[in-house]
């Protein structure tokens, strides 16, 4: 009997030890709910809203996390106060995605009041929804009441107006055509009570050059396509367990012989590994020279993803990486799996990438026609990333193309343009003006650097659209009859030069540029730690976030993987402490001390304690036409401070011409000035000569002709003089 009991217990242990882990991989659990969330309009980045005039209105975008779904309604709690002169017939209407949800009579006593609105769950679809407020504000019962009276107003508090949500995690639906959007969750930073899931790169122990190039290509593509800088972690393959990955999105890079998890679970993958080769979803073997890309739900969480780049050989793995590095090939990826033979000879889709042509349209920058409806004054904003290193030159222009309603009054309707809050120009609209296009000269001095000498990393274009309606003899005009369309074929003309170097303020230039110029290496210490490798990949994603190149060639490498020729050909970002990064001392010796800094004998004298880090930029000692940037410290903690300062804010310093900067223990960056300070905030630029440089043979020919003419002149003069004598 005792034997039977032991046998039964053994069966139970076998069941728990074998079947349960298998089930945990195949079906990690049911869809989990997040905690209820309350978020204010201020947390979305908005200030107080004002509805002004009889038909005052405002419109804003409410982003939703792309990993959310909804099974219950949301509640919008509006905190407002209204002019005490408003009549009881005044109304405020709330719309979501241009659908009316409710209307209410505002309490007209100048005090704060609360109005609650239910938003149906069918309207709660990521990436978000438009929220509009439209007023009908009357201060008299007169049919001829003026429509623009300062007493016609309602104020909505951004701090106290809150949206209450009960989201559920969206179950993973892998599709390689949306891999960046699915892996890098958008709008996560808008919700202070939630965090953006990190990207966990699983790399082989002591990763090779090819493995790092593939990981770098994935990090770059995720950074470029997601439009944000994803947080990145690294785990080594020998210690990787997906069930301990938590809430992370997983990226596995390596061949099966370098990734134990692929060997253990390869038979459970869509493209399974049979020990010798990968088998596609139809049961056919995949040639060993082809790269394998698989995208599937994470074994750890049903709402997270796992991306696998592998192949039977190192060459096949490199081809999988090329599919991510090469933009046209990446755009062809579809579904959950793909076998690739490397970069495909494809042209980029139309329109071409922004800032790469003589003119750049709003359509190239990803914007559609924007219709501004309703009477009153509206603000329309566009946010464009500034091309790294650009100094706008004379002749820079913005051409606005627009359409305007014939119901507008030409005496008062207008569109005013501002870039980074700098006035650019104003055009009057309405039926009295036949033009639908106007060109503004850009105020390049103010846009290149602010009066404080700062460089804004983006262009914030704001259109102030005034839709004022015609009013004749108390004739009632529907407020929606007033509209203006800002067309997507509006465009910039941007002749430009580049800031001079070295200058940390113009980072990320020259390490990335829209011209797809010099490649960049991010060099981490030999035998890097997980954190050091993660920092390197984060910088790659950060650089790619500013420019979506046709072919990403930037890469993370360890100090022992760099070559002398490579150091000569590339711009370099070197990370680490002096004790762990062998290139730091070499670079400090070759670059020399900062001239004039308190008579220092070495840059480390600027440090007050070991928790501080340093940023130093200069001409590369291997090639003066290249640039090297060091983020380092005397200790690992100091180096970490410097690297985090580089990742935290772009640019890391806000003063021009800085070669070196101190990063204190609180993460603040302080410039270390050179002996020769920049006297003003005007950008120093290198301009092309007015005439092109002549070819050498032209110079030689001109010199010979001039010499012959001179000799002939001397002989002619001598003969005439002799003849006179």
C-alpha positions as CSV (number, residue, x, y, z in Angstrom):
1,X,0.0,0.0,0.0
2,X,2.9,2.4,0.9
3,X,4.5,1.6,-2.5
4,X,1.3,2.6,-4.2
5,X,1.2,5.9,-2.3
6,X,4.8,6.7,-3.3
7,X,4.0,5.8,-6.9
8,X,0.9,8.1,-6.9
9,X,3.0,11.0,-5.5
10,X,5.7,10.4,-8.1
11,X,3.1,10.6,-10.8
12,X,1.8,13.9,-9.4
13,X,5.3,15.4,-9.3
14,X,6.0,14.3,-12.8
15,X,2.7,15.9,-13.9
16,X,3.6,19.2,-12.2
17,X,7.2,19.3,-13.3
18,X,6.6,18.5,-17.0
19,X,3.0,19.3,-18.0
20,X,2.6,22.6,-16.1
21,X,5.7,24.3,-17.7
22,X,4.7,23.2,-21.1
23,X,1.2,24.6,-20.6
24,X,2.8,27.8,-19.2
25,X,4.5,28.3,-22.6
26,X,1.6,27.3,-24.8
27,X,-1.1,29.2,-22.8
28,X,0.4,31.7,-20.4
29,X,-2.9,32.8,-19.0
30,X,-6.1,34.7,-19.6
31,X,-6.4,38.3,-20.5
32,X,-5.5,40.3,-17.4
33,X,-7.2,43.6,-16.4
34,X,-5.2,46.7,-15.5
35,X,-6.2,48.8,-12.5
36,X,-8.7,51.6,-13.1
37,X,-7.0,54.8,-14.3
38,X,-7.8,58.5,-13.8
39,X,-5.8,60.9,-16.0
40,X,-6.2,64.7,-16.3
41,X,-6.1,66.8,-19.5
42,X,-2.9,68.4,-18.1
43,X,-1.2,65.0,-18.0
44,X,-2.0,64.7,-21.7
45,X,0.0,68.0,-22.1
46,X,-2.9,70.4,-22.5
47,X,-3.5,73.7,-20.8
48,X,-6.9,75.1,-19.8
49,X,-9.4,75.2,-22.6
50,X,-11.5,78.3,-23.5
51,X,-14.7,78.5,-25.5
52,X,-14.9,82.1,-26.7
53,X,-17.6,83.8,-28.7
54,X,-21.1,82.7,-29.4
55,X,-19.8,79.6,-31.2
56,X,-16.7,79.0,-29.2
57,X,-15.2,75.5,-29.6
58,X,-12.0,73.5,-28.9
59,X,-10.8,70.2,-30.0
60,X,-8.1,67.9,-28.7
61,X,-6.6,64.4,-29.1
62,X,-6.8,61.9,-26.3
63,X,-4.2,59.1,-26.9
64,X,-4.8,55.6,-25.7
65,X,-2.2,52.9,-25.1
66,X,-2.0,50.6,-28.1
67,X,-1.9,47.5,-25.8
68,X,-5.3,48.4,-24.3
69,X,-8.8,47.3,-25.2
70,X,-12.0,48.2,-23.5
71,X,-15.1,46.3,-22.3
72,X,-16.7,49.0,-20.3
73,X,-17.5,52.7,-20.8
74,X,-15.3,55.5,-19.7
75,X,-16.3,58.6,-17.8
76,X,-15.2,62.2,-18.6
77,X,-15.5,64.5,-15.6
78,X,-15.5,68.0,-16.9
79,X,-14.7,70.8,-14.4
80,X,-15.6,74.2,-15.8
81,X,-16.8,77.7,-15.0
82,X,-18.7,80.1,-17.2
83,X,-19.3,83.8,-17.6
84,X,-21.9,85.0,-15.1
85,X,-23.5,87.0,-18.0
86,X,-24.5,83.9,-20.0
87,X,-28.2,83.4,-20.5
88,X,-29.9,80.1,-19.5
89,X,-30.4,79.1,-23.2
90,X,-26.6,78.8,-23.5
91,X,-25.3,75.3,-24.2
92,X,-22.1,73.3,-24.3
93,X,-22.0,70.1,-26.5
94,X,-19.4,67.3,-26.0
95,X,-18.4,65.2,-29.0
96,X,-16.1,62.2,-29.4
97,X,-14.8,61.5,-32.9
98,X,-17.3,64.1,-34.1
99,X,-20.2,62.2,-32.6
100,X,-22.4,64.2,-30.1
101,X,-22.5,62.5,-26.7
102,X,-24.4,65.1,-24.6
103,X,-25.2,68.8,-24.2
104,X,-25.7,70.8,-21.0
105,X,-26.5,74.3,-19.9
106,X,-23.5,75.7,-18.2
107,X,-24.0,77.2,-14.7
108,X,-23.4,80.9,-15.3
109,X,-22.1,82.1,-12.0
110,X,-18.3,82.2,-12.5
111,X,-17.8,79.3,-10.1
112,X,-16.3,75.9,-10.7
113,X,-18.8,73.1,-11.6
114,X,-18.6,69.5,-12.6
115,X,-20.4,67.8,-15.5
116,X,-20.0,64.0,-16.1
117,X,-20.2,62.5,-19.5
118,X,-20.2,58.7,-20.4
119,X,-18.1,57.7,-23.4
120,X,-19.2,54.4,-24.9
121,X,-16.6,51.7,-25.0
122,X,-17.1,51.4,-28.8
123,X,-15.5,54.8,-29.2
124,X,-12.5,53.8,-27.1
125,X,-10.2,52.4,-29.7
126,X,-6.4,52.8,-29.8
127,X,-4.5,54.9,-30.8
128,X,-7.1,57.4,-29.3
129,X,-10.0,59.6,-30.0
130,X,-10.8,63.3,-30.7
131,X,-12.6,65.1,-27.9
132,X,-14.5,68.3,-28.9
133,X,-16.3,71.0,-27.0
134,X,-18.7,73.3,-28.9
135,X,-20.4,76.2,-27.3
136,X,-23.5,78.2,-28.0
137,X,-23.0,81.1,-25.7
138,X,-25.6,83.8,-25.4
139,X,-25.5,86.9,-23.2
140,X,-28.8,88.4,-24.6
141,X,-32.0,87.1,-26.2
142,X,-31.5,89.6,-29.0
143,X,-31.7,88.0,-32.5
144,X,-28.9,90.4,-33.6
145,X,-26.5,89.6,-30.7
146,X,-22.9,89.9,-31.7
147,X,-21.1,86.7,-32.1
148,X,-17.7,87.9,-30.7
149,X,-18.2,89.4,-27.4
150,X,-15.6,89.1,-24.6
151,X,-18.3,88.1,-22.1
152,X,-19.1,85.0,-24.1
153,X,-16.8,82.4,-22.5
154,X,-16.5,79.1,-20.8
155,X,-13.3,77.9,-19.2
156,X,-12.5,74.1,-18.8
157,X,-9.8,73.2,-16.3
158,X,-7.1,71.0,-17.7
159,X,-5.9,70.1,-14.2
160,X,-9.3,69.1,-12.8
161,X,-11.0,67.7,-15.9
162,X,-10.3,63.9,-15.7
163,X,-10.9,60.8,-17.8
164,X,-11.7,57.6,-15.9
165,X,-10.8,54.4,-17.7
166,X,-11.0,50.7,-17.0
167,X,-8.8,49.1,-19.7
168,X,-8.0,45.5,-20.4
169,X,-4.8,44.2,-21.9
170,X,-5.2,43.6,-25.6
171,X,-4.4,40.0,-26.5
172,X,-1.3,39.7,-28.7
173,X,-2.0,39.6,-32.5
174,X,1.4,39.3,-34.1
175,X,1.9,40.9,-37.5
176,X,5.4,41.8,-38.8
177,X,4.0,44.7,-40.8
178,X,3.2,46.4,-37.4
179,X,6.1,45.0,-35.4
180,X,7.4,48.5,-34.2
181,X,3.9,49.7,-33.2
182,X,3.2,46.5,-31.4
183,X,6.5,46.2,-29.6
184,X,6.9,49.8,-28.6
185,X,3.7,50.8,-26.9
186,X,2.7,54.3,-27.8
187,X,1.1,56.8,-25.4
188,X,2.4,54.9,-22.4
189,X,4.3,57.9,-21.1
190,X,1.0,59.9,-21.0
191,X,-0.3,57.7,-18.2
192,X,1.7,58.4,-15.1
193,X,0.4,55.3,-13.2
194,X,1.6,53.0,-16.0
195,X,5.0,52.3,-17.5
196,X,6.1,51.5,-21.1
197,X,7.1,47.9,-21.4
198,X,10.8,47.5,-21.9
199,X,12.4,45.7,-24.9
200,X,14.4,42.8,-23.6
201,X,17.1,41.7,-26.0
202,X,18.3,38.2,-25.4
203,X,21.8,38.0,-26.7
204,X,24.3,35.1,-26.7
205,X,27.0,35.3,-24.0
206,X,30.0,37.2,-25.4
207,X,28.1,38.3,-28.5
208,X,29.9,38.3,-31.8
209,X,30.2,41.2,-34.2
210,X,27.4,39.8,-36.4
211,X,25.1,39.2,-33.5
212,X,25.6,42.8,-32.3
213,X,25.0,44.2,-35.8
214,X,21.7,42.3,-36.0
215,X,20.6,43.5,-32.6
216,X,21.6,47.1,-33.6
217,X,19.5,46.8,-36.7
218,X,16.4,45.8,-34.7
219,X,16.9,48.5,-32.1
220,X,17.3,51.1,-34.9
221,X,14.2,50.1,-36.7
222,X,12.1,50.0,-33.6
223,X,13.4,53.5,-32.7
224,X,12.7,54.9,-36.2
225,X,9.3,53.3,-36.8
226,X,7.8,53.8,-33.4
227,X,8.6,57.5,-33.2
228,X,9.8,57.2,-29.6
229,X,12.8,56.0,-27.6
230,X,12.0,52.6,-26.1
231,X,13.5,51.5,-22.8
232,X,15.9,48.6,-23.5
233,X,17.2,45.8,-21.3
234,X,19.6,42.9,-22.1
235,X,19.7,39.3,-20.9
236,X,22.3,36.7,-21.8
237,X,21.1,33.5,-23.4
238,X,22.6,31.2,-20.8
239,X,20.4,32.7,-18.0
240,X,17.3,33.6,-20.1
241,X,13.9,32.4,-18.9
242,X,10.9,34.0,-20.6
243,X,8.7,33.3,-17.6
244,X,10.9,35.7,-15.6
245,X,10.8,38.4,-18.3
246,X,7.9,40.1,-16.6
247,X,6.1,42.7,-18.7
248,X,8.9,43.0,-21.2
249,X,8.7,42.6,-25.0
250,X,11.3,39.9,-26.0
251,X,13.8,40.0,-28.8
252,X,15.9,36.9,-29.3
253,X,18.9,37.2,-31.6
254,X,21.2,34.3,-32.5
255,X,21.5,30.9,-34.1
256,X,20.1,27.9,-32.3
257,X,23.6,26.7,-31.3
258,X,24.1,30.1,-29.5
259,X,20.5,30.3,-28.0
260,X,19.7,27.4,-25.7
261,X,16.0,28.5,-25.5
262,X,15.6,27.9,-29.2
263,X,17.0,24.4,-28.9
264,X,14.7,23.6,-26.0
265,X,11.5,25.1,-27.5
266,X,12.3,25.2,-31.2
267,X,9.8,22.4,-32.0
268,X,7.0,24.6,-30.6
269,X,7.6,27.6,-32.8
270,X,5.7,28.5,-36.0
271,X,8.9,27.9,-37.9
272,X,10.2,25.0,-35.9
273,X,13.8,24.0,-35.4
274,X,14.3,20.2,-35.8
275,X,17.9,20.2,-34.6
276,X,19.5,20.7,-38.1
277,X,17.3,23.2,-39.9
278,X,14.2,25.4,-39.7
279,X,10.9,24.1,-41.1
280,X,8.4,26.5,-42.5
281,X,4.7,26.5,-41.6
282,X,3.9,24.3,-44.6
283,X,6.4,21.6,-43.5
284,X,9.1,22.5,-46.0
285,X,12.7,22.9,-44.9
286,X,14.1,26.4,-45.1
287,X,17.5,26.7,-46.9
288,X,20.3,27.1,-44.4
289,X,21.4,30.3,-46.1
290,X,18.1,32.1,-45.5
291,X,17.4,34.2,-42.4
292,X,14.4,33.3,-40.2
293,X,12.2,36.0,-38.6
294,X,9.3,34.9,-36.3
295,X,6.9,37.1,-34.4
296,X,4.6,35.4,-31.7
297,X,3.0,36.1,-28.4
298,X,5.3,36.1,-25.4
299,X,5.5,33.0,-23.3
300,X,5.4,35.2,-20.2
301,X,2.4,37.4,-21.0
302,X,-0.5,36.9,-23.5
303,X,-0.5,40.6,-24.3
304,X,3.2,40.9,-25.0
305,X,5.3,39.7,-27.9
306,X,8.4,37.8,-28.8
307,X,10.5,38.6,-31.9
308,X,13.0,36.0,-33.0
309,X,15.8,36.7,-35.6
310,X,17.7,33.5,-36.3
311,X,19.0,31.2,-39.0
312,X,20.8,27.9,-39.3
313,X,24.1,29.7,-40.0
314,X,25.8,32.9,-39.1
315,X,25.3,34.1,-42.7
316,X,21.6,33.4,-42.4
317,X,21.4,35.4,-39.2
318,X,23.1,38.3,-40.8
319,X,20.5,38.3,-43.6
320,X,17.7,38.4,-41.0
321,X,19.3,41.5,-39.6
322,X,19.6,43.1,-43.1
323,X,15.8,42.8,-43.5
324,X,15.4,45.1,-40.5
325,X,18.3,47.4,-41.5
326,X,17.1,48.0,-45.0
327,X,13.9,50.0,-45.0
328,X,12.3,48.8,-48.4
329,X,12.9,45.2,-47.4
330,X,11.5,45.8,-43.9
331,X,8.3,47.2,-45.4
332,X,7.6,43.9,-47.2
333,X,7.5,41.8,-44.0
334,X,4.0,40.4,-43.3
335,X,2.3,37.9,-41.0
336,X,3.9,36.0,-38.1
337,X,6.9,34.5,-40.0
338,X,9.3,35.3,-42.8
339,X,12.4,33.7,-44.4
340,X,14.6,36.2,-46.0
341,X,17.7,36.2,-48.3
342,X,18.9,39.7,-47.1
343,X,18.2,43.2,-48.4
344,X,16.0,43.3,-51.5
345,X,16.8,45.7,-54.4
346,X,13.6,47.7,-53.9
347,X,12.9,51.4,-54.3
348,X,11.4,53.4,-51.5
349,X,7.7,53.9,-51.6
350,X,6.3,57.3,-52.6
351,X,6.5,60.0,-51.2
352,X,10.2,60.0,-50.4
353,X,11.4,60.4,-46.8
354,X,11.1,63.9,-45.4
355,X,13.9,66.4,-45.7
356,X,15.6,64.4,-48.5
357,X,14.2,66.3,-51.4
358,X,14.3,70.0,-52.5
359,X,10.9,70.5,-50.9
360,X,9.3,68.6,-48.0
361,X,5.5,68.5,-47.9
362,X,3.4,67.9,-44.9
363,X,2.4,64.6,-46.5
364,X,6.0,63.5,-46.5
365,X,6.0,64.3,-42.8
366,X,3.0,62.0,-42.2
367,X,0.2,64.6,-42.1
368,X,-3.1,64.5,-44.0
369,X,-5.3,67.4,-44.9
370,X,-6.5,69.1,-41.7
371,X,-10.0,70.6,-41.7
372,X,-10.8,73.2,-39.0
373,X,-14.5,73.4,-38.5
374,X,-16.6,75.9,-36.6
375,X,-16.8,79.6,-36.0
376,X,-14.2,81.2,-33.8
377,X,-10.4,81.0,-33.4
378,X,-8.7,77.6,-33.4
379,X,-5.2,76.4,-32.8
380,X,-3.8,73.7,-35.0
381,X,-0.4,72.2,-34.2
382,X,2.1,70.1,-36.0
383,X,5.2,68.6,-34.5
384,X,8.1,67.9,-36.8
385,X,11.5,66.6,-35.7
386,X,14.3,68.9,-36.7
387,X,16.9,67.4,-39.1
388,X,20.0,66.9,-36.9
389,X,22.7,69.5,-37.4
390,X,20.8,71.7,-39.8
391,X,21.3,75.4,-39.9
392,X,18.5,77.0,-42.0
393,X,20.0,79.3,-44.7
394,X,18.7,82.3,-46.6
395,X,15.8,81.4,-48.8
396,X,14.2,79.0,-46.3
397,X,10.4,79.2,-46.8
398,X,7.1,77.7,-45.8
399,X,4.4,77.6,-48.5
400,X,0.9,77.2,-47.0
401,X,-1.8,75.8,-49.3
402,X,-5.3,76.1,-47.9
403,X,-9.0,76.2,-48.7
404,X,-11.5,78.5,-47.0
405,X,-15.3,78.5,-46.7
406,X,-17.2,81.2,-48.7
407,X,-19.2,81.8,-45.6
408,X,-16.2,83.5,-43.9
409,X,-15.9,87.2,-43.7
410,X,-12.8,88.4,-45.5
411,X,-12.6,91.4,-43.2
412,X,-11.8,89.3,-40.1
413,X,-11.0,85.7,-41.1
414,X,-7.3,84.8,-41.2
415,X,-4.6,82.2,-40.7
416,X,-1.5,83.1,-38.7
417,X,1.6,80.9,-38.7
418,X,4.0,80.4,-35.8
419,X,7.0,78.1,-35.6
420,X,8.4,77.4,-32.1
421,X,6.3,80.4,-31.0
422,X,8.1,82.7,-33.5
423,X,5.7,84.6,-35.8
424,X,6.1,83.7,-39.4
425,X,3.3,85.5,-41.1
426,X,-0.5,86.0,-41.6
427,X,-2.8,85.6,-44.5
428,X,-6.4,86.8,-44.8
429,X,-9.0,84.3,-46.0
430,X,-12.5,84.4,-47.2
431,X,-14.4,84.9,-50.5
432,X,-12.7,88.2,-51.3
433,X,-9.4,86.5,-51.8
434,X,-8.9,84.1,-54.8
435,X,-5.5,82.9,-53.6
436,X,-5.2,79.5,-52.0
437,X,-1.4,79.6,-51.5
438,X,0.9,81.9,-49.7
439,X,4.7,81.7,-49.2
440,X,6.3,82.9,-46.0
441,X,10.1,83.6,-45.5
442,X,11.2,81.7,-42.4
443,X,12.8,83.7,-39.6
444,X,16.0,81.6,-39.8
445,X,18.0,83.5,-37.1
446,X,15.3,82.8,-34.5
447,X,14.7,79.2,-35.6
448,X,18.4,78.2,-35.7
449,X,18.9,79.3,-32.1
450,X,16.7,80.9,-29.6
451,X,17.7,84.3,-28.1
452,X,19.1,82.2,-25.1
453,X,21.3,80.3,-27.5
454,X,19.3,77.0,-27.3
455,X,18.5,74.7,-30.1
456,X,15.0,73.3,-30.2
457,X,15.1,69.6,-31.4
458,X,11.8,70.0,-33.2
459,X,9.7,72.4,-35.2
460,X,6.4,73.1,-33.6
461,X,4.2,74.7,-36.3
462,X,1.1,76.3,-35.0
463,X,-1.7,77.7,-37.2
464,X,-4.0,80.1,-35.6
465,X,-7.2,79.8,-37.7
466,X,-9.8,82.5,-37.3
467,X,-13.1,81.3,-38.8
468,X,-15.2,84.5,-38.5
469,X,-18.6,84.3,-40.3
470,X,-20.4,86.9,-42.3
471,X,-23.2,88.6,-40.5
472,X,-25.8,90.6,-42.5
473,X,-29.0,92.1,-41.0
474,X,-29.1,89.5,-38.2
475,X,-29.0,86.7,-40.7
476,X,-28.3,83.4,-38.8
477,X,-25.4,81.4,-40.2
478,X,-24.8,77.9,-39.0
479,X,-21.4,77.8,-37.2
480,X,-20.3,74.7,-39.1
481,X,-20.5,76.8,-42.3
482,X,-17.2,78.3,-41.2
483,X,-14.3,76.1,-42.1
484,X,-10.7,76.2,-43.3
485,X,-8.6,73.3,-44.7
486,X,-4.8,73.2,-44.3
487,X,-3.7,71.0,-47.1
488,X,-1.1,68.3,-46.9
489,X,0.7,69.5,-50.0
490,X,1.8,72.6,-48.0
491,X,5.6,72.4,-48.0
492,X,9.0,73.7,-46.7
493,X,11.9,74.8,-48.8
494,X,15.0,74.4,-46.6
495,X,18.4,75.4,-48.0
496,X,20.8,74.6,-45.2
497,X,24.3,74.2,-44.0
498,X,25.5,72.4,-40.9
499,X,26.7,73.5,-37.5
500,X,30.5,73.4,-37.0
501,X,32.0,70.7,-34.8
502,X,32.8,69.8,-32.1
503,X,29.7,71.0,-30.3
504,X,27.7,68.7,-27.9
505,X,24.7,71.1,-28.3
506,X,24.0,69.8,-31.9
507,X,23.9,66.1,-30.8
508,X,22.7,63.7,-32.3
509,X,24.6,65.3,-35.3
510,X,27.0,64.2,-36.8
511,X,26.3,60.6,-35.6
512,X,23.1,60.5,-37.6
513,X,22.1,62.7,-40.6
514,X,19.3,62.8,-43.2
515,X,21.9,62.6,-45.9
516,X,22.9,59.0,-44.8
517,X,26.5,60.1,-44.5
518,X,29.2,58.6,-42.3
519,X,28.3,55.5,-40.3
520,X,28.6,55.4,-36.5
521,X,29.9,52.9,-34.1
522,X,28.7,52.9,-30.4
523,X,31.6,51.2,-28.6
524,X,31.0,49.5,-25.2
525,X,33.7,47.8,-23.0
526,X,35.1,44.4,-23.8
527,X,33.0,41.8,-22.1
528,X,30.2,44.3,-21.3
529,X,27.7,43.9,-18.5
530,X,24.0,43.7,-19.3
531,X,23.5,47.4,-18.5
532,X,26.4,48.5,-20.7
533,X,25.1,46.6,-23.6
534,X,21.6,47.9,-23.0
535,X,22.9,51.5,-23.0
536,X,24.6,50.9,-26.3
537,X,21.4,49.6,-27.9
538,X,19.4,52.5,-26.4
539,X,21.7,55.0,-28.0
540,X,21.2,53.3,-31.4
541,X,17.4,53.5,-31.0
542,X,17.7,57.1,-30.0
543,X,19.8,58.1,-33.0
544,X,17.4,56.2,-35.4
545,X,14.5,58.0,-33.7
546,X,15.6,61.3,-35.3
547,X,16.2,60.0,-38.8
548,X,14.6,57.1,-40.6
549,X,17.5,56.1,-42.9
550,X,17.1,53.9,-46.0
551,X,19.7,51.6,-44.6
552,X,20.9,51.6,-41.0
553,X,24.7,50.9,-40.8
554,X,25.2,52.1,-37.2
555,X,26.1,49.4,-34.8
556,X,27.1,48.6,-31.2
557,X,30.5,46.9,-30.9
558,X,32.7,45.9,-28.0
559,X,36.1,47.6,-27.7
560,X,38.0,44.4,-28.9
561,X,35.8,44.1,-32.0
562,X,36.8,47.5,-33.6
563,X,39.4,47.7,-36.3
564,X,41.9,50.4,-37.1
565,X,40.4,51.0,-40.5
566,X,36.9,51.1,-39.0
567,X,38.0,53.8,-36.5
568,X,39.2,55.9,-39.4
569,X,36.0,55.6,-41.3
570,X,33.4,56.2,-38.6
571,X,32.1,58.7,-36.1
572,X,32.4,57.1,-32.6
573,X,30.4,57.2,-29.4
574,X,32.5,55.6,-26.7
575,X,30.8,54.5,-23.4
576,X,32.2,53.3,-20.1
577,X,34.6,54.0,-17.2
578,X,38.3,54.3,-17.6
579,X,38.9,51.0,-15.8
580,X,36.6,49.1,-18.1
581,X,36.8,50.9,-21.4
582,X,40.3,50.7,-22.9
583,X,39.6,53.4,-25.5
584,X,39.0,56.1,-22.8
585,X,42.6,56.6,-21.8
586,X,43.8,56.4,-25.4
587,X,41.3,59.2,-26.4
588,X,42.1,61.4,-23.5
589,X,45.8,61.2,-24.2
590,X,45.3,62.0,-27.9
591,X,42.7,64.7,-27.4
592,X,44.6,66.4,-24.6
593,X,43.3,68.5,-21.7
594,X,40.7,71.1,-22.2
595,X,42.6,74.4,-22.9
596,X,42.0,77.1,-20.3
597,X,39.8,75.1,-17.9
598,X,41.2,76.3,-14.5
599,X,44.7,75.4,-15.6
600,X,43.7,71.7,-15.4
601,X,46.2,68.9,-16.1
602,X,43.4,66.4,-16.9
603,X,39.7,66.5,-17.4
604,X,39.1,64.3,-14.3
605,X,40.0,67.3,-12.1
606,X,36.6,68.7,-12.9
607,X,35.0,65.8,-10.9
608,X,34.0,66.6,-7.3
609,X,33.1,62.9,-6.5
610,X,33.0,59.5,-8.2
611,X,29.3,59.7,-8.8
612,X,29.8,62.4,-11.5
613,X,30.3,61.7,-15.2
614,X,31.7,63.6,-18.2
615,X,30.8,64.2,-21.8
616,X,33.7,65.0,-24.1
617,X,33.5,65.6,-27.9
618,X,36.3,66.3,-30.3
619,X,37.8,65.5,-33.7
620,X,38.7,61.8,-34.0
621,X,42.4,61.2,-33.5
622,X,42.2,58.5,-36.2
623,X,40.6,60.9,-38.8
624,X,40.1,64.7,-38.2
625,X,37.1,64.6,-40.5
626,X,35.3,62.3,-38.1
627,X,34.0,63.1,-34.6
628,X,34.3,61.1,-31.3
629,X,32.0,61.6,-28.3
630,X,32.8,60.0,-25.0
631,X,30.2,59.5,-22.2
632,X,32.4,58.3,-19.4
633,X,33.5,58.6,-15.8
634,X,36.3,57.7,-13.4
635,X,34.0,55.0,-12.0
636,X,31.2,52.8,-13.4
637,X,28.7,55.0,-11.5
638,X,30.1,58.1,-13.0
639,X,30.0,56.6,-16.5
640,X,26.4,55.6,-15.9
641,X,25.5,59.2,-15.1
642,X,27.0,60.5,-18.3
643,X,25.3,57.9,-20.5
644,X,21.9,58.6,-18.9
645,X,22.4,62.3,-19.4
646,X,23.0,61.6,-23.1
647,X,19.8,59.5,-23.3
648,X,17.6,61.7,-21.0
649,X,17.5,64.9,-23.1
650,X,18.4,66.0,-26.6
651,X,20.5,68.0,-26.8
652,X,22.2,67.2,-23.5
653,X,23.5,70.8,-23.1
654,X,21.8,74.1,-24.0
655,X,24.8,76.3,-24.7
656,X,26.6,76.6,-28.0
657,X,30.2,75.5,-28.7
658,X,30.5,73.2,-25.7
659,X,33.2,70.5,-26.1
660,X,32.9,69.0,-22.6
661,X,30.3,68.9,-19.9
662,X,30.1,67.7,-16.3
663,X,27.1,65.5,-15.3
664,X,26.5,65.8,-11.5
665,X,25.0,63.1,-9.3
666,X,21.5,64.5,-9.8
667,X,21.8,64.1,-13.6
668,X,22.2,67.8,-14.3
669,X,24.6,68.7,-17.1
670,X,27.0,71.7,-16.7
671,X,29.2,72.9,-19.6
672,X,33.0,73.1,-19.0
673,X,34.0,76.2,-21.0
674,X,36.9,76.5,-23.3
675,X,39.3,79.4,-23.1
676,X,37.9,80.9,-26.3
677,X,34.2,81.4,-25.7
678,X,31.7,81.9,-28.5
679,X,31.0,85.7,-28.5
680,X,27.3,85.5,-29.6
681,X,24.6,83.1,-30.4
682,X,24.8,83.3,-34.2
683,X,25.5,79.9,-35.7
684,X,28.9,79.4,-37.1
685,X,28.5,77.7,-40.4
686,X,30.7,76.6,-43.3
687,X,29.3,77.8,-46.6
688,X,30.0,76.6,-50.1
689,X,31.9,79.0,-52.3
690,X,29.8,81.2,-54.6
691,X,31.5,79.6,-57.6
692,X,32.4,75.9,-57.8
693,X,36.1,75.0,-57.4
694,X,37.7,74.6,-60.9
695,X,39.2,71.4,-62.0
696,X,43.0,71.2,-61.8
697,X,43.4,71.2,-65.6
698,X,41.4,74.4,-65.8
699,X,43.8,76.1,-63.4
700,X,46.9,74.9,-65.2
701,X,45.5,76.1,-68.6
702,X,44.6,79.5,-67.2
703,X,48.1,79.9,-65.7
704,X,49.8,78.9,-68.9
705,X,47.6,81.3,-71.0
706,X,48.3,84.2,-68.6
707,X,52.0,83.4,-68.6
708,X,52.1,83.4,-72.4
709,X,50.2,86.7,-72.6
710,X,52.6,88.2,-70.1
711,X,55.7,87.0,-72.1
712,X,54.1,88.3,-75.3
713,X,53.4,91.6,-73.7
714,X,57.0,92.0,-72.5
715,X,58.4,91.1,-76.0
716,X,55.9,93.5,-77.7
717,X,56.8,96.4,-75.3
718,X,60.6,95.7,-75.7
719,X,60.4,95.8,-79.6
720,X,58.4,99.0,-79.6
721,X,60.9,100.7,-77.3
722,X,63.8,99.5,-79.4
723,X,62.1,100.8,-82.6
724,X,61.7,104.2,-81.0
725,X,65.4,104.4,-80.2
